[in-house]
């Protein structure tokens, strides 16, 4: 069976992106970087639109979620917000809090001083674990141990909304466990329909798992970009070869959970194309479409370009122009100067197609 594949940081770095944060663009180079992270309290995932954030290496928790952490109360006056725990109280100020997305966030280290809690930030999974009881500590440490056993960047799925091929819809990863006796890792997931189910990561027929952050990264990097269709690579292509289109969006397929790109044609027609995520989907996308004008990259006469658009070949085409028209050859012989497409043999002299015939 196929091992589960996760498309995360290594993929995003290949397209010039890191783990998505909320700091905005690089114009504010001196501004702090905000990275949203997951939060577990006593082993339970806090599922909320407001997420904890990591800022310059320090974790901050949304004040509005403190009612889910045992032992804390929040009092709001006209000019101040006061947080009270079993060890004391503190007013929010510039030294112990931040404002993020128009909401107050308190430093995790401040909560440690005020309340009867403990915790740990797991860097490999962008997840904050908080516990207030011995049982919560045991559950948290069990998950931390399991995260340490996950391969590659798989830990970054813990506590995140994810999408899986063959499992339509979104799912929250609410738990991860590792069994020493069988050396197996298991995710517990909560579907958008409210169904809890488990996924054995070491014995899964599911090809891919990708996060909401992955979709965000694809959109940030490609949405709105012009592209040119490569019909030799697109199965049952609805496009004219080298047709100029626009990348509009990405989504998880409602049919099978796979990753899809939405392409808009010049006439306004919109078409979803499935991306093969058993390989690097960025590389796959760049095989289906050129993201630089191919006619600029490979200057062509009107006659040659018309042939390329019609997926034909004509004499005096360069190899690159033949490639634009027909894609990769089945085989080639550099010594004799020919390439083969099926039963068609194409002969080149000085990188110009001189004649071709079919056997």
N, C-alpha and C positions, 0 to 999 in steps of 0.2 A: 504494500500500500504506500501511497505517497505521503511524505512528511508534510505537515502544515507549513506553508510559506507565509511569512509576514512582511509586508511592504512598509518599511519604516525609515529610520534615519539614513541608513546606507543608500536607500533609493533617493531620498530627498536631497542628500548631499550631491548626488550625481547631477541633479538639475539645479544646483546652486542654492539649495535651501537647507536651513536647519530645521529643528523642531519648531513648529509655528508658535509664535508668541503674540502678544497684543501691543507691542511697542510702536508699531507703525513702520515707516520706511527708514532707510539708512540716512536720510537727511538729518535726522536728529541723532547723530553718532554719539554725542555725549549723554544723551538721555538714557535713563535706566531701561534695561530690557525686562519685559514682563512675559513670563511663561506660565500659562495655565497648567495646573497640576491636579491630580486626583487626590481625594481625601477619604480615608477609612477611619471610622470611629468605633473602637472596640470590635473590629473585624467586619463592620458593616459599611458598605460604600455609601457615601453621601451623594445622591443623584440630584443635581440641581443645576439650573442655568448659571448660578453663581459658583465659580470654582475658586479654590485656593490658588495663589500665584507665587511664583518664585521670582524674586527681584534681587539682582546682584548677589545671588547665593543664599538669600534669606527667604524663608517661607512666611507667607501672610495668609490669614484665614478670614473669609467674609464675616463681618460682624453679624449679618442677618442669619448666619447659620450657627451661631453660638448656642442657640436653644437646643441644638442636637448634640451638644457636647455636655455630658453630665457635670453639674456643679457650677455652671456659669449663669449669671443674669446680666442683662444690659439695661441701663437707664439712660434715657435721652432727654436732656434739658435743652433749653433754647440755645445755649452756647457751648454745650459739651456733651460728649458721650462717655459714660462711665461703665466700665466692665468690672464685675465683682465675682471673685471665686472664693474658695474656702480659705485661702491664704491672704486675701487682701483685695484691695480695689485700685483701679488706675483709670485716669482720664486719658482719652486718646489725644495724642499730640504728634508733632512731626517726627519725634524720635521713636515712637512705638507703633506707628500706623502709617498707612498710605491711602490715597484716594485712587481707586481704579474703576473705570466705567461708571463713574458717578456714585460709587458705593464705598463705604468705609471698610477697610481691612486692618486687622490687628496682627502684630508680629507674633508668630508662634512662640518665640522665646519669652514674650510677655505673658502669654497664656500659661507657660510652664511655671513662671514665677507666681502667678495668681491662683492657680487651681491645683487640685490633687490629681494631676494627669502626668503622663510621660509620653514619649513618642520618638519617632525616627523618620527622617526623610530618605527614601530609597532613590538614589540618583539614577539608577539604571532603568527605573520605571516611571520617573517623574510622578512619584506618589508619596503623599504624606500619611503616615500611620500615627494615630493618636489612640491612647488607651487610658481608661480610668479605673479598670478593675483587673484582677488577676486573670480572669477568664479572657478579657479583652487583650491583655498582654500575650497570653498563650496563642490566641487566634492570630494576632498581628505578627508575632515572631514566626509562626508556622507559614504565613504567607511570605514574609521576608525571606525565609529559607527557600521556599519554592521559587521565588523570583531569582534567587542566586543560582538556581539550577537551570533556568531557561536559557536556551541558546541565543546567541547573537543579540538582536534588539527586541526579541519577543516580549521581554518584560515591559516594554512600553505600551503593550495592549492592556495591561492590568489597570482596572478602574476606568477604562475608556469605552466610549461608544464605538463599536466595530461593525464591520460588514463582512460577510463570509459568502464565498461561492457555494451555491446549492442550499443556502439558508437565507431566503429573501428577507428584507427588512433590516432594521438595526437591532443590535444586541449590546447590552452592557456586560463587561467582564467583571463580575462581582466577587470572584474568589479564584485563587490558584493554589493547588496543592501538589506536593511532590511525594511519591511513595519510594522510600529507599529500597524496599525489598524487590520492587519491580523496575526501579529506575524510570518511572513514568510521571509525566506532568499532566495535570487535568485542570482545565478552566471550567468554572461555573458561570453560566451566562443567563441574563434576563432579557427575554425578547421584548420588542415594543408591544407585543400582545399580552405581556405579563406572565409568560411561561418561562419557568426556570428549567434549564437543561445543562448537561455537561458535555464537554468535548475533550477527548483524549488526544493530546497533542502529538503523541508518538505513534498513534495508530489511526490516522485520519485520512479519509479519502478526499477531504476538502482540500482544494488546491491552494487557496489564498485566503488570507484574512487581512483586512486593511482598516485603518481607523478614520474617524472624522477628520483628524489632522491631515491624513493623506489626501483626502478630497480637497481640503482647504489648500494644500500645497500645490496640487495640480491646477486648481482654479487660479491661484495667485500667479503661477508661472506661465500658463497657456491661454487663459480666457481672453478673448479679443484679438488673439494673434492671427495674422493671415497664414494660410497654409496652401500647399499645392498637392492634389491627390496623386498618389502613385498607384495606378490601377494594377500593375503587376504584383503588388503586395496586398491589395484589398480584396478579400474574398467577395465574389459577386458584386463588384463595385457598381454603385449607382451613378458614379461620376464620370465625366469626360476625363480622359487621361490628362494630368497636369492642370486640371481645373482649379482655379483659385477659389478657396472657400475661407471660412472663418471659424475658429474654435470658439464655441459659445459657452459650453459648460461641461461638467463631469457629474456623474451620479452612480449610485449603486442600482443595478438593474432590478426593477420590481418583479421581474420574472424569475431570475436565477441568482440574484445577489452579486453578480459579476460587475466589474468596473466598466463603465461605458463613457464615451466621449460624444458630446452633442455637436454636430457640424452644421453650420448654416451656409447654404449656397447663395449665390448672388441674387437668385430669384426669390429668396426668402424661405425656400423649403428647408426644413430642419430634419436631420437624419442622425439616429444614434448608431454608433459603431462600437462593437464590443472589443475590449482590449485584452490581449492574451497576457494574463498575469502569472502564468507559470514561468514566464521569462521576465526580465526587467521591463515593466510596462512603458517606461519612458523611452527606452530604446525601441520598443515595438511601435509606439506612437510615431517615432521619428522614421520608422521604416514605411509606415502607411502614408505619411505626409512629409513633404519638404517644408522647412520653415524659413527658407531663403528662396527667392525667386530663381527657379532652375534655368530660366532663359537668360538671366543675368549671369548666373554661375557658368553656364555653358552656352555662349553666344551662338545663335542659330539663324540661318536665313528663314524667310517666310515659308519657303517650300519645305525645308527640313522641319520647322516647328509644326507646320500643319500635319506632316507625316507623324511626328511624335504624338500629337494630340489625337490622331486617328489610330494610334498603335500600329503604324506601318513602318517599314524600313525602305530607304532608297539609297542608291549609290552615292558615294562621297560623304556619307554620314561618318562621324567619328565614333569610336567605341562608346564614348560617354553618351552620345546622342542615341545610339542603338540601345544602350542600357536604359535611358529614359523612356524609350518606346516599349521595350520588351522585358526589361528587368534583367536579373542575373541569368547568364547562360547556364545550360546544363553541364557543359564542359568546354574546354578550350585547349589549344595547342599553340604555345608561344613560338616554338621553333618554326612551325609551318604557317603561323599567322592566321589561324582560323578559330572561330568559336561555333558552338553547336547549340541550337534550340530545337529540341525534339529531333525531327528528321531534317532540319534545315541547317545547312553549313554556310557560314558567312566568312569570306576571306578579306583580309585587310592588308593594305600596303601603305606604309608610313602613316598608320593610324587612320586610314580612310577606307571605307567599305568599297571594294572594287567589284565584287560579284558574289552572288549567292545562289545556291541551288538546293533542291530537296531530293533526298535519297528515297 
